[in-house]
């Protein structure tokens, strides 16, 4: 048997052969520490992709349980989980990749626990479904100088943006305050299609891999919005659009959602 066929393939061979990533990227990723806030549709796909990619640590934060109406978009769970009302932070990820350290926190992110939960992570990933929690994450990330990736999805429409504190505009540069409930539709009120969830979570995961693998300079500079139903795509260069914004968070350092 030739040498080309005698070596068993390594777990991450198909990643490290990609020249922009390579063995050095895989090594950095294996030391990366990420927290996923919310393990619903977005969070499930994020956790799944990052675990399979070989991130070092995943801290999963969610206080909810699995329900039947979640299953069409929450890829980590099945009907038995919904029937048993399994916590969304169930340790399924450890069975996908035993090399990943998985920490589960069955709590809701709040001002009282936020600083402790992110104290040792390299990246925060948004798997939430409401703007008040995202604004709390934004305050926390800017104050602690931790990169984070925002995303949201309703219906077939999704949007995402990456924030590197001190280097890019933050979420409040774009959205000054949370929209009122009547102007902030949710998956419960407006519905959601699974492909849109998976698509935007995949975009988030790609940003996460760039950052954790040491390629933060390659992140997207845009707030990207897309509609999978119509196939439309919109991108806003955030640095250009927000150049003159007197942001209460990243410019004035007023962390009102972290210290309500």
C-alpha positions as CSV (number, residue, x, y, z in Angstrom):
1,X,0.0,0.0,0.0
2,X,1.4,3.4,-0.9
3,X,2.1,6.1,1.6
4,X,-0.7,8.2,0.2
5,X,-3.2,5.7,1.4
6,X,-1.5,4.3,4.5
7,X,-2.2,7.2,6.8
8,X,-5.6,7.5,8.5
9,X,-7.0,10.9,7.7
10,X,-6.9,13.4,10.6
11,X,-10.1,14.8,11.9
12,X,-9.5,18.3,10.6
13,X,-7.5,17.5,7.4
14,X,-10.1,19.1,5.2
15,X,-9.8,22.3,7.1
16,X,-6.1,22.6,7.4
17,X,-5.5,22.0,3.7
18,X,-7.3,25.3,3.0
19,X,-4.3,27.6,2.6
20,X,-5.9,30.7,4.3
21,X,-6.6,28.6,7.4
22,X,-3.9,25.9,7.6
23,X,-2.4,24.1,10.6
24,X,-1.7,27.4,12.4
25,X,-5.3,28.4,12.1
26,X,-6.4,25.1,13.5
27,X,-4.0,25.3,16.4
28,X,-5.3,28.8,17.3
29,X,-8.9,27.7,16.9
30,X,-8.3,24.7,19.3
31,X,-7.3,27.2,22.0
32,X,-10.2,29.5,21.3
33,X,-12.9,30.1,23.9
34,X,-16.4,31.2,22.8
35,X,-19.6,31.9,24.6
36,X,-22.9,31.4,22.8
37,X,-25.8,33.4,24.4
38,X,-29.0,31.6,23.5
39,X,-29.1,28.0,22.3
40,X,-32.2,28.2,20.1
41,X,-32.1,28.1,16.4
42,X,-29.1,30.3,15.9
43,X,-27.2,28.9,18.9
44,X,-27.8,25.3,18.0
45,X,-26.3,25.7,14.6
46,X,-23.4,27.9,15.9
47,X,-22.5,25.3,18.5
48,X,-22.7,22.5,16.1
49,X,-20.5,24.1,13.5
50,X,-17.9,25.4,15.9
51,X,-17.7,22.1,17.7
52,X,-17.2,20.2,14.4
53,X,-14.5,22.8,13.5
54,X,-12.5,22.2,16.7
55,X,-13.0,25.2,18.9
56,X,-11.4,24.8,22.3
57,X,-14.2,25.8,24.6
58,X,-17.9,26.5,24.1
59,X,-19.9,28.0,27.0
60,X,-23.6,27.6,26.3
61,X,-26.0,30.0,28.1
62,X,-29.8,29.5,28.0
63,X,-32.5,29.2,30.7
64,X,-35.1,27.6,28.4
65,X,-36.1,24.0,27.4
66,X,-36.8,22.4,24.1
67,X,-40.4,22.4,22.8
68,X,-42.0,20.8,19.8
69,X,-42.3,24.1,17.9
70,X,-38.6,24.5,18.1
71,X,-37.6,21.4,16.3
72,X,-37.8,22.7,12.7
73,X,-34.9,25.0,13.4
74,X,-33.0,23.6,16.4
75,X,-30.7,21.1,14.8
76,X,-29.3,19.6,18.1
77,X,-32.6,18.2,19.3
78,X,-35.3,15.7,18.4
79,X,-38.9,14.7,19.3
80,X,-37.8,12.9,22.5
81,X,-36.0,16.0,23.7
82,X,-39.1,18.1,23.2
83,X,-41.3,15.5,25.0
84,X,-38.9,15.5,27.9
85,X,-38.5,19.3,27.9
86,X,-34.7,18.9,27.8
87,X,-32.8,22.0,28.7
88,X,-31.4,23.8,25.6
89,X,-28.0,23.6,27.2
90,X,-28.0,19.8,27.1
91,X,-24.5,18.5,26.5
92,X,-25.1,17.2,23.0
93,X,-22.0,19.0,21.7
94,X,-19.7,16.8,23.7
95,X,-20.9,13.8,21.6
96,X,-20.0,15.6,18.4
97,X,-16.4,16.3,19.3
98,X,-15.0,15.0,22.5
99,X,-12.0,17.3,22.2
100,X,-14.2,20.4,22.8
101,X,-14.6,21.5,26.3
102,X,-18.3,22.2,26.8
103,X,-19.7,24.3,29.7
104,X,-23.4,24.7,30.2
105,X,-25.1,27.5,32.1
106,X,-28.9,27.1,32.5
107,X,-29.4,30.8,33.2
108,X,-30.5,33.9,31.3
109,X,-27.8,36.4,30.6
110,X,-28.4,39.4,32.9
111,X,-26.5,42.4,34.3
112,X,-25.9,40.4,37.5
113,X,-24.1,37.4,35.8
114,X,-22.9,38.8,32.5
115,X,-19.4,39.9,33.5
116,X,-18.6,36.6,35.2
117,X,-19.8,34.6,32.2
118,X,-17.6,36.3,29.7
119,X,-14.5,36.9,32.0
120,X,-12.3,34.3,30.2
121,X,-13.7,34.1,26.7
122,X,-12.2,35.4,23.4
123,X,-15.5,35.8,21.6
124,X,-19.3,36.3,22.3
125,X,-21.8,34.9,19.8
126,X,-25.4,36.2,19.7
127,X,-28.0,33.4,19.6
128,X,-30.7,35.6,21.2
129,X,-34.0,36.8,19.9
130,X,-34.4,40.2,21.5
131,X,-32.7,43.6,21.3
132,X,-32.5,44.3,25.1
133,X,-30.3,41.3,25.6
134,X,-28.2,42.2,22.5
135,X,-27.7,45.7,23.9
136,X,-26.5,44.2,27.1
137,X,-24.1,42.0,25.2
138,X,-22.9,45.1,23.3
139,X,-22.3,47.0,26.5
140,X,-20.4,44.1,28.0
141,X,-18.3,43.4,24.9
142,X,-17.3,47.1,24.5
143,X,-16.5,47.5,28.2
144,X,-14.5,44.3,28.4
145,X,-12.9,44.6,24.9
146,X,-14.3,41.3,23.6
147,X,-15.2,40.7,20.0
148,X,-18.8,39.7,19.3
149,X,-21.0,38.7,16.4
150,X,-24.6,40.0,16.3
151,X,-27.3,38.2,14.3
152,X,-31.1,38.2,14.1
153,X,-33.6,36.3,12.0
154,X,-37.4,36.5,11.5
155,X,-39.4,34.9,8.7
156,X,-36.9,34.4,5.9
157,X,-35.0,37.6,6.6
158,X,-31.7,37.7,8.6
159,X,-29.0,40.2,9.4
160,X,-25.5,40.0,11.0
161,X,-22.7,42.2,11.9
162,X,-19.3,41.7,13.6
163,X,-18.1,44.1,16.3
164,X,-14.4,44.4,17.3
165,X,-14.4,46.9,20.2
166,X,-12.0,49.8,19.6
167,X,-11.7,48.9,15.9
168,X,-15.2,48.9,14.4
169,X,-18.5,50.6,15.2
170,X,-20.6,48.8,17.8
171,X,-24.2,47.8,17.6
172,X,-25.4,51.0,19.2
173,X,-23.7,53.0,16.5
174,X,-26.3,51.4,14.1
175,X,-29.3,51.0,16.4
176,X,-29.4,53.7,19.0
177,X,-32.0,52.0,21.2
178,X,-34.1,48.8,21.2
179,X,-37.1,49.1,18.9
180,X,-40.5,49.1,20.7
181,X,-42.1,45.7,20.8
182,X,-44.7,46.7,18.1
183,X,-41.8,47.3,15.7
184,X,-39.7,44.3,16.7
185,X,-41.3,41.1,15.3
186,X,-40.3,37.8,16.8
187,X,-40.3,34.2,15.5
188,X,-43.4,33.7,17.7
189,X,-45.3,36.6,16.1
190,X,-44.0,36.6,12.5
191,X,-42.7,33.0,12.1
192,X,-39.3,31.8,10.9
193,X,-38.0,29.5,8.2
194,X,-35.2,27.1,9.1
195,X,-32.9,27.8,6.1
196,X,-32.7,31.5,7.1
197,X,-31.6,30.5,10.6
198,X,-29.0,28.1,9.3
199,X,-27.7,30.6,6.7
200,X,-27.1,33.5,9.1
201,X,-25.7,31.1,11.8
202,X,-23.2,29.8,9.2
203,X,-22.2,33.4,8.5
204,X,-21.7,34.0,12.2
205,X,-19.6,30.8,12.6
206,X,-17.4,31.9,9.7
207,X,-16.7,35.2,11.4
208,X,-16.0,33.3,14.6
209,X,-13.5,31.0,13.0
210,X,-11.7,34.0,11.4
211,X,-11.4,35.7,14.7
212,X,-10.5,32.7,16.8
213,X,-8.0,31.5,14.2
214,X,-6.2,34.8,14.3
215,X,-7.6,36.5,11.2
216,X,-9.7,39.2,12.6
217,X,-8.5,41.5,9.9
218,X,-10.6,39.4,7.5
219,X,-14.0,40.0,9.1
220,X,-16.8,41.5,7.2
221,X,-17.0,45.3,7.5
222,X,-20.7,45.2,6.7
223,X,-24.1,45.0,8.4
224,X,-25.4,42.3,6.0
225,X,-29.1,41.8,5.5
226,X,-30.5,39.1,3.3
227,X,-33.9,37.6,2.4
228,X,-33.8,33.9,1.5
229,X,-37.4,34.0,0.2
230,X,-36.6,36.7,-2.4
231,X,-32.9,36.1,-2.8
232,X,-32.1,39.7,-2.1
233,X,-29.0,40.9,-0.3
234,X,-28.1,44.3,1.2
235,X,-24.9,45.4,2.7
236,X,-24.1,48.6,4.6
237,X,-20.5,49.6,5.3
238,X,-20.8,50.3,9.0
239,X,-17.6,52.3,9.4
240,X,-18.6,54.7,6.6
241,X,-22.3,55.0,7.7
242,X,-21.4,55.5,11.4
243,X,-18.3,57.7,11.1
244,X,-20.0,60.7,12.7
245,X,-22.2,58.9,15.2
246,X,-21.8,60.1,18.8
247,X,-22.4,56.6,20.2
248,X,-23.4,56.4,23.8
249,X,-21.6,53.1,24.2
250,X,-18.3,53.0,22.3
251,X,-17.8,56.8,22.2
252,X,-19.2,58.0,25.5
253,X,-18.7,54.8,27.4
254,X,-22.2,54.8,28.9
255,X,-23.1,51.2,29.6
256,X,-26.7,51.7,30.5
257,X,-27.8,48.2,29.7
258,X,-25.0,46.7,31.8
259,X,-25.8,49.0,34.7
260,X,-29.6,49.6,34.4
